[in-house]
Amino acid sequence: MRKRTLLLAATLTTGLLTALPAATASAAPSGLSGDFNGDGYRDVAISASTATVGSVRYAGAVVVLYGSSSGVSAARKTVITQNSTGVPGTAEEGDNFGGSLAAGDLDGDGYSDLVVGAPSESIGDRDSVGAATVLWGSKSGLSGGSSLPSPSGLTEWGGYSSGIATGDFNGDGKTDVTVTGQTKTGLYRGPFARTGKPAGLTDVYEVGTTYEVIAGDLDGDGAAERVYPYTVSGDHGGVIEYLSYDPEGYDSHPESDYVGTELTAADGHQGVIGDINGDGYGDLVLGDHEDPRSDKTTGHKGGQISVWYGGPNGPDPAQAPTVINQDTAGVPGAGETDDRFGFSLAVGDINGDKYADVAVGAFDEDNGSAKDSGSVTVLFGSATGLTGSGAKSYTQNTTGVPGSSETNDEFGMSVRLVDLDKNGKADLVVGSGYENNYGAVTVLRGTASGLTTTGAKSFTARDVSLKGDASFGWVIAQ
């Protein structure tokens, strides 16, 4: 199948499609992040950011698959666009609604909400400025929404909202939102009113050339850090800086309550945070998927990941991180040019041993003659950190995985580890953004012995009411 340089669009029903069982009136919402209907099962939100809405191309959509005791199914879903009832704005060509996603309970009602970025949304006469919308959780799932305020100083073609993360960034027990794009980031402080108004907004400021932001508690103080990977002319491997809440600290950023620390030896363009070694501190996992080249001498052929372990003062810049690639002992496969190992990352406890494991996508991995068909490698955490011991690799040619590896499927474009059936083990959700030219996701269940392909499920754009080319599975909400 054809590999695209410009994403084509899909046709999509413009309404809100929901198929959920009736909620128990007396049941309190679970308060779990990612549980949009409050039933105690985490759900998964998946982007279809190039979907056509009605006759409008590239407008974008978000699909939510709701968790249950049997996992997820295409029958229990919600499809949301900017033409859905109660969602602000209008589906317009090139908005790319769903280009970024992040979950969290913004208004403190016990139902998780979803923040949706539309990085190419135009505001007034300014083209492709970018915008973010909150979709509100309820006992019937996501329904309606509100626009987050647009900070001043945004420029055309800026792509604001290309990166979104949620977390309690000042330790006050309220969920905050950070929105990033091009060279700017803004912080919205919770709680949020249903109008979308935050308790406070720190206006955008410069953080370097980045479209990413990573969030998690690296020092165990209850306040999440924000990690920004960005590139500069002298360092194409990526500069990594994290911001920690410190109201007594020096004014190193326009936000005077936050202090910046650079991990000077770190490289990467993507990342996630989880407690890999079980010491109570979040660890930063970075993906450096680019091959070494003349202007980027660091990294490994085919890509690599590194783990920077947290501690009471956050990750020590002087530490020697754990570095893993496809040539590391125990890791299946081999590092090959343009595999893009580390392009997508997820953390979660797959086997229930209380150590966070890591899923690593290599969406351009070749499988036989199927070029760029993709793979996902699972690495296991332990008291000594992340190792290649017991690592497993999965492709669409793996026994029990639905489908087969085909050229340009790009299995592993996105990954997410989330417990969808409440058995205490994280399930793996894999996006194949180019599958059959319209996209698909695959779900493998977590068990005490790791992932199993028994009962594996696959959902294509067709299965979830998307028609044509939708890029379904390019982004999965963390």
Order of alpha helices (4+ residues) and beta strands (2+ residues): beta-beta-beta-beta-beta-beta-beta-beta-beta-beta-beta-beta-beta-beta-beta-beta-beta-beta-beta-beta-beta-beta-beta-beta-beta-beta-beta-beta-beta-beta
